[in-house]
């Protein structure tokens, strides 16, 4: 067992570096369980659930004669609830896969509670952005899915997970997040951001034209929510992150090399 400035190396059989944190698994299981239960109810109840908990831009429009119950108050609540509903098993399955991939480094760094807060905050930011930019024809199209929250986890992960300095830092040190410009100088992070932008821009163009659907029907992809959720996580992680931790166990806003 080695010691460096009071830091104690984890035992050799410690597997925390490769295990998916419990908080991530709980959230993934929750998303799958909710979708499973929703599939078991009658079509009428299924519709009521999505009408009640789905995110509808119409609720925020203040338009008279809306067929939806509730107004702004209900709409704000659905900025949370819409994250837990999905349109299909393919939809929830894809989100769960990305949740595990992007959420694991976030939860390992910040813990389960802060991980969930970042997911929820990113989802709410993405949902609100989608509502504010929805076309008049889409006001009654429900927005559902955890994609914006998952995108926020990816955005947050770009601030540290792809940095060689952070990857080499011995456990349990927790280096400060990279600055915005520093992040964009990381080749891997920059490539991921570019790919994410391209994918969503393609979805914005191809979805309405029917080129993303096997039957050729138009598909409404909430690409604005995806991009806004990503940006939300990219910037908001600094608000919910735990303070950096030096090898000596001290807390501070400086790199380890700056400690005296």
Phi, psi and omega in degrees: 000123183262155180230132177228109177052041179088352179276137180247125181292146178291153179299157184298332181272008178288125185249017187297337183289337184245348180281145174281126181304150184300320181300322179293316180296321180295316180294318178298315179295324179296316179299316180293319182294319179297316181294322178298314182294322180296328180289344183272344185277169179291157179304322180294316179291323177303315180295319180297321180297315182288327176293325183279316189255348178286158181267111180248120176305331181303327183292339182261355186278335183073014182290142179281150176079018179291144179277354182270141176279152178082158179237226183302317181301313178296319180300319179297321177297323181287346173296339175266309188294331184295336180296339187256003176251148179221158184274340183196170176294325177297320180297307182291325180296316179296318180295323179293319178299313179290328177299315180294318183293313185270333183282332183302309180295328178295311182293324178296324181280318191250346185094164188294319183294313180292324175301314181293322178298319179293319177301312183292317180297318179295319178297321180291320178296314179297317180296318180295320178297321179295319179298314185290339183250005183292138177287156180305327181289344183254011185296333180253015175270118183290140175255120180222157175120155182269010188300318181294319177296318178295320177299323177295325176295320176296316179300318178294320181297330179298340183280355179202327192292336183255011178273130180297325180296318179290323180292327182276345183297125182292144178297140007256026182301148181225096183289157178299155175298151173290147174291170183299314180291320178301319180299316182290348177270354178276117184305316182294314180297318181295320179295318180295317179298316180297315179297318180298318178296315182296315180302314183286329176291323175297318179298323180295326182273316187277330182303304181296337182276353180086004182282353178257003182243136179301328181267004177078009179276149178300142179237129177270106178259126183280063185291331177295319178297321179298312183291318180293322177297318177300311181295324177300312179294323181300317182269324188281344181300330178295337180279331186249353182293148173284153179300149178302154182234126180277170178298334180277357180095358180280160181246135179186167183262039180228157175294158181303321182296343181269351180288145178238000000 
